[in-house]
C-alpha cells in the first residue's frame, strides 16, 4: 500500500506534466527520481505520479488541447521513465510470490496501463513476464505453455477489443490458467469482465496487486466456447455487421453528403477523418451487439459528440450517419434498436431515425 500524504505529489505531478507535455524527457525522469530521493516509495511514483499524468494526457487530447503526435510523444516519455525506474529498483526487489504473465489483448496498442501493473507486481515480489501491446492470442498461449504462469493479466482500453478479449480469456482458461482483466474496455464497474467470464476484474493496478496478495486465484472450470457465455450471438447480428464493416462504411460515406451538405466542402483530409469516425461507429455498433449492451454504443456516441465539438465539427452530423446505418440494417432488430437509442440520446427526440429514413427513401 502507498502512503504519500506528507509529500508534495501535486508539485511533482505538475512538474511531470510540464516535462512530458513539452517533450522534455530528462526533466520527466529527473522529477521522478527526485520524488524517490525525497522518500516517495516506487509504487507511489508509478500510481500517484505517472498514472494521473497519463490520464491527463488522454484528457488533453480529447479536449483538442494537444495533438495526436504530442499525445504519442508524452506517452513515450512516460514509458521510458518507467523503464528507468524499473532498472533502478530491480536490484532491490526479490521475486518470491509466483509468476504472472501481463499482456495487452491483440489489437490493443495502449500498453502503458499494463506496464504499470507489471511494475507494481514486480515491486510486490512477483516474477513478471510483461509481453507488451498487441499480443496475438496464439503467441500468448504458446508462452503460457512454455512458462506456466500462476495467472494471466490481460489489459484493454478500447471496448471494440472485447470480442477478441473474450476469445483470449476462454483460450487462456482452457490451459487451466486463471485470468485477471483490467482497463477501460471492461467497463467502469467491470461489467464486461463478468460478462466475458474473466476470473477477476480489477479497476487499477493497486487493486489487482492487493487481490493477488490475498491468496491464489482458483483455477478456471472446464473449457467452453464464447457463445456459451453470450447465447444472444446465435442471432448472427454481430457476425453480419462485423463482416460487412467495409461496405457499411462505404455506404454511409456515399449517402452522407446528401444528408449533410456541409460535407461537400470537406477537404480530402476531412473526408478521411470522417471515414475513420464512421468506421469507429460501425465497430462500436458491432461490439454493442456482441455484448448485448446498447449503452456501450450510446456512451461511445456521446463521447464522440464531445470530441467532435472540441474540434469544431458539428456533433449533429452523427445523426444522419446513424440514419443511413439504420436503413442498411433494417432487418436486424437488435442493431436498429441500438441505433435508435443512440440517436434519441444525441437528439433528444424519439423518432429521428424513422423520420430520417422516410425523408430520404
C-alpha positions as CSV (number, residue, x, y, z in Angstrom):
1,X,0.0,0.0,0.0
2,X,1.2,3.6,-0.6
3,X,1.4,6.4,1.8
4,X,2.4,9.9,0.5
5,X,0.3,12.3,2.5
6,X,3.4,14.3,3.6
7,X,5.0,14.6,0.2
8,X,4.3,17.3,-2.4
9,X,2.8,15.0,-5.0
10,X,0.8,17.8,-6.6
11,X,4.0,19.7,-7.3
12,X,5.7,16.6,-8.8
13,X,2.7,15.8,-10.9
14,X,2.7,19.3,-12.2
15,X,6.4,19.1,-13.0
16,X,6.0,15.8,-14.7
17,X,3.1,17.1,-16.8
18,X,5.2,20.1,-17.8
19,X,8.0,17.8,-18.8
20,X,6.0,15.3,-20.9
21,X,3.8,18.0,-22.5
22,X,6.9,19.8,-23.7
23,X,8.8,16.7,-24.7
24,X,11.5,17.1,-22.0
25,X,12.4,13.5,-21.2
26,X,15.4,14.5,-19.0
27,X,13.1,16.7,-16.8
28,X,10.5,14.0,-16.6
29,X,12.9,11.3,-15.4
30,X,14.6,13.8,-13.1
31,X,11.3,14.7,-11.4
32,X,10.5,11.1,-10.7
33,X,13.9,10.3,-9.2
34,X,13.7,13.5,-7.2
35,X,10.4,12.1,-5.7
36,X,12.1,8.8,-5.0
37,X,15.0,10.5,-3.2
38,X,12.6,12.6,-1.2
39,X,11.1,9.4,0.3
40,X,8.2,8.5,-2.1
41,X,8.1,4.8,-2.5
42,X,8.4,3.4,-6.0
43,X,4.8,2.2,-6.2
44,X,3.5,5.6,-5.3
45,X,5.7,7.2,-8.0
46,X,4.1,4.8,-10.5
47,X,0.5,5.1,-9.4
48,X,0.3,8.6,-7.8
49,X,2.5,10.5,-10.3
50,X,2.8,8.7,-13.6
51,X,-0.7,7.3,-13.8
52,X,-2.6,10.6,-13.2
53,X,-0.3,12.4,-15.7
54,X,-1.0,9.7,-18.2
55,X,-4.8,10.1,-17.7
56,X,-4.3,13.9,-18.2
57,X,-2.6,13.3,-21.5
58,X,-5.7,11.5,-22.7
59,X,-8.0,14.2,-21.4
60,X,-6.0,16.9,-23.1
61,X,-6.1,15.1,-26.4
62,X,-9.9,14.6,-26.1
63,X,-10.3,18.4,-25.4
64,X,-8.2,19.1,-28.5
65,X,-5.5,20.9,-26.5
66,X,-2.7,18.6,-27.7
67,X,-2.3,16.8,-31.0
68,X,-2.1,13.1,-31.6
69,X,1.7,13.4,-32.1
70,X,2.1,15.3,-28.8
71,X,0.0,12.6,-27.1
72,X,2.2,9.8,-28.5
73,X,5.4,11.7,-27.6
74,X,4.2,12.3,-24.0
75,X,3.2,8.7,-23.6
76,X,6.6,7.5,-24.9
77,X,8.4,9.7,-22.4
78,X,6.3,8.2,-19.5
79,X,7.1,4.7,-20.8
80,X,10.8,5.4,-20.9
81,X,10.7,6.9,-17.5
82,X,9.0,3.8,-16.1
83,X,11.9,1.8,-17.7
84,X,14.4,3.9,-16.0
85,X,12.7,3.5,-12.6
86,X,12.4,-0.3,-13.2
87,X,16.1,-0.6,-13.8
88,X,16.8,1.5,-10.6
89,X,14.7,-0.6,-8.2
90,X,15.1,-4.0,-9.8
91,X,18.2,-4.8,-7.8
92,X,16.3,-4.3,-4.6
93,X,13.2,-6.4,-5.4
94,X,13.1,-10.2,-4.7
95,X,10.7,-12.3,-6.7
96,X,9.1,-14.9,-4.3
97,X,5.4,-14.9,-4.7
98,X,4.9,-16.6,-8.1
99,X,4.7,-15.9,-11.8
100,X,2.3,-13.6,-13.6
101,X,2.1,-13.0,-17.3
102,X,0.9,-9.5,-18.2
103,X,-0.1,-8.6,-21.7
104,X,-2.5,-6.5,-23.8
105,X,-5.2,-8.1,-25.9
106,X,-4.4,-8.5,-29.5
107,X,-5.2,-5.2,-31.3
108,X,-4.8,-3.1,-28.1
109,X,-1.9,-0.7,-28.5
110,X,-2.3,1.2,-25.2
111,X,0.4,-0.6,-23.4
112,X,1.2,1.8,-20.5
113,X,-1.6,0.6,-18.1
114,X,-0.4,-3.0,-18.5
115,X,3.2,-1.8,-18.0
116,X,2.2,-0.1,-14.7
117,X,0.6,-3.3,-13.5
118,X,3.7,-5.3,-14.4
119,X,5.9,-2.9,-12.4
120,X,3.7,-2.8,-9.4
121,X,3.6,-6.6,-9.3
122,X,7.4,-6.7,-9.5
123,X,7.6,-4.4,-6.5
124,X,5.2,-6.6,-4.6
125,X,7.6,-9.6,-5.2
126,X,6.1,-11.3,-8.2
127,X,8.1,-12.8,-11.1
128,X,6.5,-11.0,-14.1
129,X,6.6,-11.7,-17.8
130,X,5.5,-8.4,-19.5
131,X,4.7,-9.1,-23.2
132,X,3.5,-5.6,-24.1
133,X,0.9,-4.4,-26.5
134,X,-1.0,-6.2,-29.3
135,X,-0.2,-9.8,-28.4
136,X,-1.8,-12.4,-30.7
137,X,-3.7,-15.0,-28.7
138,X,-1.8,-17.9,-30.3
139,X,1.6,-16.3,-29.1
140,X,0.1,-15.8,-25.7
141,X,-1.0,-19.4,-25.4
142,X,2.4,-20.6,-26.6
143,X,4.1,-18.5,-23.9
144,X,1.8,-19.9,-21.2
145,X,2.8,-23.5,-22.2
146,X,6.5,-22.5,-22.1
147,X,6.5,-20.7,-18.8
148,X,3.5,-22.0,-16.8
149,X,2.4,-18.8,-15.0
150,X,0.1,-18.8,-12.0
151,X,-2.1,-16.1,-13.6
152,X,-2.5,-14.2,-16.8
153,X,-3.4,-10.5,-16.6
154,X,-4.9,-9.0,-19.7
155,X,-5.3,-5.3,-20.3
156,X,-7.5,-3.5,-22.8
157,X,-8.5,0.2,-23.0
158,X,-10.8,0.1,-26.1
159,X,-14.2,-1.6,-26.0
160,X,-14.0,-2.7,-29.6
161,X,-11.4,-5.3,-28.5
162,X,-13.9,-7.0,-26.2
163,X,-14.7,-9.8,-28.8
164,X,-11.0,-10.6,-29.1
165,X,-10.6,-10.3,-25.3
166,X,-13.4,-12.9,-24.9
167,X,-11.7,-15.3,-27.2
168,X,-8.4,-14.8,-25.4
169,X,-9.9,-15.3,-22.0
170,X,-11.5,-18.6,-22.9
171,X,-8.3,-19.7,-24.7
172,X,-6.2,-18.9,-21.6
173,X,-8.7,-20.6,-19.3
174,X,-8.6,-23.7,-21.4
175,X,-4.9,-24.1,-20.4
176,X,-6.1,-24.2,-16.7
177,X,-4.7,-20.7,-16.0
178,X,-6.9,-18.1,-14.3
179,X,-7.4,-14.7,-15.9
180,X,-7.4,-11.2,-14.4
181,X,-8.6,-8.4,-16.6
182,X,-8.4,-4.6,-16.3
183,X,-8.6,-1.5,-18.4
184,X,-11.4,0.9,-19.6
185,X,-12.6,-1.6,-22.2
186,X,-14.1,-3.8,-19.4
187,X,-16.4,-1.0,-18.1
188,X,-16.2,1.3,-15.2
189,X,-17.6,-1.4,-12.8
190,X,-16.1,-4.4,-14.6
191,X,-19.4,-5.4,-16.1
192,X,-17.9,-6.7,-19.3
193,X,-15.2,-8.6,-17.4
194,X,-18.0,-10.6,-15.7
195,X,-20.0,-10.9,-18.9
196,X,-17.0,-12.4,-20.7
197,X,-16.2,-14.9,-17.9
198,X,-12.9,-13.4,-16.5
199,X,-11.9,-14.9,-13.2
200,X,-11.0,-11.5,-11.7
201,X,-11.5,-7.8,-12.6
202,X,-9.6,-5.0,-11.1
203,X,-10.1,-1.3,-11.7
204,X,-6.5,-0.4,-11.2
205,X,-3.0,-1.8,-10.6
206,X,-3.1,-1.4,-6.9
207,X,-6.4,-3.2,-6.5
208,X,-5.1,-6.0,-8.7
209,X,-1.9,-6.4,-6.7
210,X,-3.9,-6.3,-3.4
211,X,-6.2,-9.0,-4.6
212,X,-3.3,-11.3,-5.6
213,X,-1.8,-10.8,-2.1
214,X,-5.0,-12.3,-0.6
215,X,-4.1,-15.8,-2.0
216,X,-4.2,-17.9,-5.1
217,X,-6.9,-17.4,-7.7
218,X,-8.9,-20.5,-8.2
219,X,-8.3,-22.4,-11.4
220,X,-11.0,-22.0,-14.1
221,X,-13.6,-24.6,-14.8
222,X,-14.0,-26.8,-17.8
223,X,-13.1,-25.3,-21.2
224,X,-16.0,-23.8,-23.2
225,X,-16.8,-21.6,-26.2
226,X,-17.5,-17.8,-26.1
227,X,-21.1,-18.4,-27.3
228,X,-21.7,-20.4,-24.1
229,X,-21.4,-17.0,-22.3
230,X,-23.4,-15.0,-24.8
231,X,-26.2,-17.0,-26.2
232,X,-27.7,-13.9,-28.0
233,X,-24.9,-14.3,-30.5
234,X,-26.9,-17.1,-32.1
235,X,-28.9,-14.4,-34.0
236,X,-25.8,-13.7,-36.1
237,X,-26.3,-9.9,-36.0
238,X,-22.8,-9.3,-34.6
239,X,-21.3,-11.6,-37.2
240,X,-23.1,-9.9,-40.1
241,X,-22.2,-6.4,-39.0
242,X,-18.6,-7.3,-38.4
243,X,-18.2,-9.0,-41.7
244,X,-19.8,-6.2,-43.7
245,X,-17.9,-3.4,-41.9
246,X,-16.2,-2.1,-45.1
247,X,-19.3,-2.0,-47.2
248,X,-21.3,-0.3,-44.4
249,X,-18.7,2.4,-44.1
250,X,-18.6,2.9,-47.8
251,X,-22.4,3.2,-48.0
252,X,-22.6,5.7,-45.2
253,X,-19.9,7.8,-46.8
254,X,-21.7,7.8,-50.2
255,X,-25.0,8.8,-48.7
256,X,-23.8,11.3,-46.1
257,X,-23.1,14.2,-48.4
258,X,-26.7,14.4,-49.5
259,X,-27.9,14.5,-45.9
260,X,-25.2,16.6,-44.5
261,X,-24.5,19.2,-47.2
262,X,-21.6,20.8,-45.4
263,X,-19.6,17.7,-46.2
264,X,-19.5,18.8,-49.9
265,X,-16.8,21.4,-48.9
266,X,-14.7,19.0,-47.0
267,X,-11.0,18.6,-47.9
268,X,-9.6,15.2,-48.6
269,X,-8.2,15.1,-45.1
270,X,-11.5,15.9,-43.6
271,X,-13.2,13.2,-45.6
272,X,-10.6,10.7,-44.4
273,X,-11.2,11.7,-40.8
274,X,-15.0,11.3,-41.4
275,X,-14.5,7.8,-42.8
276,X,-12.4,6.9,-39.8
277,X,-15.1,8.2,-37.5
278,X,-17.8,6.1,-39.3
279,X,-15.6,3.0,-39.1
280,X,-15.3,3.5,-35.4
281,X,-19.1,3.9,-35.2
282,X,-19.6,0.6,-37.0
283,X,-17.0,-1.1,-34.8
284,X,-18.7,0.0,-31.6
285,X,-22.1,-1.0,-33.0
286,X,-20.7,-4.5,-33.6
287,X,-19.3,-4.6,-30.1
288,X,-22.6,-3.5,-28.6
289,X,-24.2,-6.3,-30.5
290,X,-21.6,-8.7,-29.2
291,X,-22.1,-7.7,-25.6
292,X,-25.8,-7.2,-25.8
293,X,-25.5,-3.8,-24.2
294,X,-27.0,-0.8,-26.1
295,X,-25.5,1.6,-23.6
296,X,-22.0,0.7,-24.8
297,X,-22.8,2.2,-28.2
298,X,-24.8,5.2,-26.8
299,X,-22.0,6.1,-24.4
300,X,-19.5,6.0,-27.3
301,X,-21.6,8.2,-29.4
302,X,-22.0,10.7,-26.6
303,X,-18.2,10.7,-26.1
304,X,-17.7,11.1,-29.9
305,X,-20.0,14.1,-30.0
306,X,-17.9,15.7,-27.3
307,X,-14.7,15.0,-29.3
308,X,-16.2,16.5,-32.5
309,X,-17.5,19.6,-30.6
310,X,-14.0,20.2,-29.2
311,X,-12.7,20.0,-32.8
312,X,-15.4,22.4,-34.1
313,X,-17.2,19.7,-36.1
314,X,-21.0,19.8,-35.6
315,X,-22.0,16.8,-33.5
316,X,-25.4,16.7,-35.2
317,X,-23.6,15.3,-38.2
318,X,-23.6,12.0,-36.4
319,X,-27.4,11.7,-36.7
320,X,-27.7,11.3,-40.5
321,X,-24.9,8.7,-40.4
322,X,-26.9,6.7,-37.8
323,X,-29.9,7.0,-40.1
324,X,-28.1,5.5,-43.1
325,X,-26.9,2.7,-40.9
326,X,-30.4,2.0,-39.7
327,X,-31.7,1.8,-43.3
328,X,-28.9,-0.7,-44.2
329,X,-29.6,-2.8,-41.1
330,X,-33.4,-2.6,-41.1
331,X,-33.7,-6.4,-40.9
332,X,-31.6,-6.6,-37.8
333,X,-33.9,-5.8,-34.8
334,X,-31.1,-5.5,-32.2
335,X,-29.0,-3.3,-34.3
336,X,-31.8,-0.9,-35.2
337,X,-32.8,-0.7,-31.5
338,X,-29.3,0.2,-30.5
339,X,-29.1,2.8,-33.3
340,X,-32.4,4.3,-32.2
341,X,-31.4,4.6,-28.6
342,X,-28.1,6.3,-29.5
343,X,-30.0,8.7,-31.8
344,X,-32.5,9.5,-29.1
345,X,-29.7,10.4,-26.7
346,X,-27.9,12.6,-29.2
347,X,-31.0,14.4,-30.5
348,X,-33.4,14.4,-27.6
349,X,-36.3,13.2,-29.8
350,X,-37.9,9.8,-30.1
351,X,-38.2,9.4,-33.9
352,X,-35.2,10.8,-35.7
353,X,-34.1,7.6,-37.4
354,X,-37.6,6.8,-38.5
355,X,-38.3,10.3,-39.9
356,X,-34.8,10.5,-41.4
357,X,-35.4,7.2,-43.2
358,X,-38.8,8.3,-44.6
359,X,-37.5,11.7,-45.8
360,X,-34.6,10.1,-47.7
361,X,-36.1,6.9,-49.0
